[in-house]
């Protein structure tokens, strides 16, 4: 990660390095999940039922 940051000219302060590294690891994990084949059931719904959204619980 340090090499990537240096390559684009970003300097991360020492006190924030652990948090940036944790975020970087989470992001790379999510990106790996996105690069897998998915079926139609994995896609978000393009429709919703307004009555269900407005229903009181």
N, C-alpha and C positions, 0 to 999 in steps of 0.2 A: 504494500500500500504506500509506503514511503516513497518508492520509486515513481509510482503513478502521480502522487501529489507533487513531487519535485518536477516531474516532466511537464505538468500543466502550470507550474509556478505558484502552487498553493503552499503556504507555510502554516502548519498546525502547531499551536502553542503546546508546550509539554503538558500543561494541566488539562488539556482537552484531547490529547492523543488517544487515551483509552476509550473515551466515548466515541470518537470518530472511527476507531478501529472496530468497535462493537457494531456500529451502524453499517460500516463497510461489509462486515461479515454477514450481517442479516440481509443486506441488499444483494450480495452475490448468491446467497442461498435462495432467495426469492427468484432471482433471474434464472437460476438453474431449473427451478420448477416450471417457469414459463416456457422453457425451450423443449418441453416434452410434448408428445402427441396427446391430444385431448379429444374426447368424443363430444357429441352435442349436449350431453347431460352436464358437462363441465362448464358450458357457456352460461353467462348470466341471462336471466329472462329479459326479453325485450318488451314484455307486456306485464301489467299488474292490474289488480282488481281494486278500483278506487274504494268500493264499499269495504273491502277488507282492510285497507289502509286507514280509513276513517272510523272503523268499528271501535266502540268503547269496550274496554276490557273489564 
